[in-house]
Amino acid sequence: MKVLLDNVDLSSSSGPNHFGKKLKTRLDTMGHICSTNIGDPDVQLSFIETRMMSPRAPLAIRMDGIYFDPDQGYKQKNANILRSYNMASGIVFQSQYCKELAEHYFGKHDNPCVIYNGVDVSHIQSVAPLQDPLIDKYQNVWVTAARWRRWKRLKENIEYFLQFSGPNDCLVVAGDARQENIQVKHDRIFLVGRLEVPVLFSLYRRATYLVHLARFDSCPNTVIDARAAGCKVICSSLAGTKEIAGPDALVVYDEPWDYSPASTTELPPMDFNKISKNVFDTDIDIGTTAEKYESFFSTMIE
């Protein structure tokens, strides 16, 4: 099967592109030809949207979160995503939350499926845990990582750590947090900036907890990677994160949302006293993920 990857930058480490590279690698291993530049493809997989006027093969759209902030012109920003959604032969949603959100604004598609992101679990578990003088003196390392925006809730992640961590625990904040304008002056919190993926994997292998209280995530690769590395995940009760956080994850109560237009910068407070054990146990191995993409593509080209 020849799969054209569209709207994917395989040289980028951002969430969708990071997953695109993992998926391509596994599909290639399975004997398929998967590329961003391919002639006469059997299927076209476009991430989020396509800019093409017409697809070059039966089109599958891998949906992410869509726009809904009334202060950000969400209808205009969604216009091409909606056009792509309507022309697609099939839609891959990253989580049940992602599906419900898109259907609220775009309506139901004739050929939907939910396929969670994945990672090469055996590879990530083979990575050596990070050894660094900055963290080696601590008993438990916590980590939080993202391409930081307000709804990723860096402030709340830090507050949760400060409330529940032990005196011999530290928190490593990965990602460029400068735009969050958070003044962190604490001898157990380290802002390390953007890290390359291999270093992140090593950090996750060293860490005990990943705290990820983001309000609107569909299926964050950060959580999948950290869970595969052995981290216990602490996440919000809203959105798709809990679906892939693992059965031992802790789920922190977040104010419900009915998918109506909402601010991504003015967020409701979280109640750290309302915590429950996760009820989801999703397979996050990239082999399972790739097999599901393969099966879905096959139904589109029969």
N, C-alpha and C positions, 0 to 999 in steps of 0.2 A: 504494500500500500504506500502510495506517495502522498505525504501530508505537507501542505503548504502552510507554514506559520506566518501569520499576518499580524502587523502591529505589535511585533515582539522585537526587542533589542537584546540579543543574546550576550552582548558585552556588558550589559548593565546588571547590577546586583540588587536593584529595587525589587519589591515583592513579586509582581507579575512576571517580570523578566527572569528573576531568579528561578521561579517555578518553571517558566518556559524552557530554560536550559536543562533542568532536571528531567522534564517530560521528554524533550528531544533525545537526550542521552539514552533514556530507557526504551523509547520507541525504536531508536536505531539498533539497540541491542537485541530487540525482538525481531529484527529483520526488516523493519519498515524504513523508508527513506523520508526523513523529516528535516525540512530546511526552510529558511526564509526566502530562498531563491531557487525555485524548482519549476521545470517545464512540465506541462500537462499533468497537474496533480489530480489525484483521485478525490481528495477532500481538502477544503480550506478551513483551517482553524484560526479564527481571528480573535484576538484578546480584546475584550470589552466592545470594540467596534471596528468597522472597516471603513476606509476612506475611498475604496473602489466604488465606482458607479454600479458595477455588477461583479459578482464573485467569479473566480476562475474555475470553480468546481462546487459541488454541493457544500454549502456554507454552514459551519458550526460556529456559534459565538460563545466564547467563554466569558460569562458575565461576572463582573465584580460589583461592588456597590455602585449605585447610581446617585445622581445629585437630587437633593431635596431641600436644601437650605434656601429659604425665600429671600435671603439677603445676597445670594450669589447667582441670581438669575437661573435657577435650576431647570426651567423648561427649555431655555435656549441651549444650555449645556447638555441636556439630555437628547436634543433633537437628532443628532447623528447616531447616537446609541439606539434610539427608538427606530430609526430607519434601518439600521443593521439588524435589530431584533426582528423586525417585521419581514425582512427579506431572507432571513436565515432558514435553512432546512431543519436545524436543530439547535437547541440552547443547552449549554452546560452551565449549571449553577454550582457555585463552590460550596454551598451549604443550604439548608432548608430556609434559614433566615434570608439569604441572598435571593432565593426563589420567591419568597413571600413579598419581599421589598419590591422586586422588579414587577411582579404581577400586580401589585397595588397601583403602580403608576402606568404600566404598559399593557396590562391585561394578560390573560393566560396564553401561552404559546401552544401550538398543536403538538410539538415534539420536544418536551423538556426532559431533563434528567439532572440529578444531583450527583456530582463526583467531587469528593474532597481532594484537596491538594495532598501531596505526599513527599516523602524524602527517602533516600537510600538509608534505611535504618541501620543495616549492618555496617555501612561505611561510617556513619556518624558515631556509632558506638565503638568503632576502632580508633577514633581520634584520641590522642593523649590529652588528659585534662591539663588546663593551663596552669603553669607554674610561674608566679610572678611575685616579687617581693612586696608589691602593693597589697596583695590579698592573702599571701601565704600565712600570715600570722593569725588569720581569722578562722573560726571553726566552721561557720556557714557563710557561703557566698550567695547573695541574692543578685539577680540580674533583671534589668528591664531594657528593652531595645526596640527601636522603631525609627521610621522617618517621621519625626515628631511634628504633630499638629495638635491643636487644643483637644480634639475629641479622643486622641490617644491617651490623654489623662496622665501626663508625666507627674503633675502636681499630686494627684491622688495616689499614684504608684509610690511616690516618696513618702507620703503621709501614712500609707498602709505599712510600709517597711518600718517607719519610726514607731508605729504603734505596736507592731507584733514581733519585731526582731529581738533577738537576745543581745546582751552586751558584747558578745564576741562574734557578732555577725556584721557583714558589710554589704553595701549595695553598689553594684557597678551599673552605671547608666551609659549605654552604648547608643550612638547616633548623635547627630548634630542638634543639640538642645538649645542653642543660643537664641533662637527666635521665640522660645517659650518664656523668656525673661524671668526665669525662676532663679532666685538667689539661693544657692545651696552652700551653706557653710556648716559642714558637719564632718567630723574626722572619720566617720565610717561610711561616707558616701563619696563615690569617685565618678566624675564625669570624664569619660575617656574618648568621646567623640566617635566618629565613624570608624568602624572596624571592617576589615576584609572578611569575607565569608569563612575562610579556614580558621581565622582567629576567633570569630564568633562561635564556631562549632567547638573549639577548644575551651572557650569560656563557658559555654553551656555544659560541657562535660565536667567542668570544675564546680559548677553551681549546684546548689540544692534546690533553690526556688527560682521560678520566673514569675514576676508579677506583671500582669498585662490587663489592666482594668478599662481598656478602650471601650467606648460606648457603641461604635457603629461598624466594627470589623466584620467582614464576611467570612474569611477563612485565613487568618494571618499565618504566613509561612514562618515567622518568628516563633510562634507557639508550636507549630509542628516540629520545627528543628529542635527546639529546646526540649519538648516532650520526648522526642526520639533519643536525645542525649541523656535523658534520665532526670530532668528537672520536674519538680512538682509545680504545677501551674496554678496560679491564682488569677481568676478572671471575673468579668462582669456576667451577670445573669441575662443581660440583653445581647442580641446579635448572635453571630455565628461562632464566636470563639469557644464557647462551652461545648459545642458539637465536636470539636477536635482536641479538646484539652486533656482528655483521658479520664479514666474512672476514678483516679485518686485526686483529681483537681478540686480546688476549693472555689466555690461560686459565690461571689459577693452580690448581695441584692442591689439591683439598679432599678430606677423608676421605669415602669413599663412604657411602651411607645406603640401607638397604633399606625405608624408609618405615614401619618400626615406630615406636611412640611414642618421642618424643625431646624433650629439653629445648631450648627456644628461648633459654635464657640461658647455659647451660653448653655452650660450643662447643669442638670440637676445634681444635687449632692448625693453621695453614696452613703449607705448605712453599713459601716464596717462591723456592726454587731449582728447583722443578719447574714450569716454564712451557712451554706449548705454543701453537701458533698455532691459531686457531679453525677448525673444519671446516664451520660453518654459514654460509649466505649467504641470509638471509630478506628478502623484500620487506617493507619497513616503511611504504610509502606508504599513507595513509589511504584513498585511492581504491581500492586493491586490497583493503584490509580491508573497506570498505563493500560492495564488490561481492560479497565472499564471504558477508557477513551477508545481503545481499539474496537471493543464490542459496539459502542455507540456509533463510531464511524461506519462500521460494517452495515448497520441498519440504514444508513443514509445513502449508501452507494449500491445497494442491492438492485 
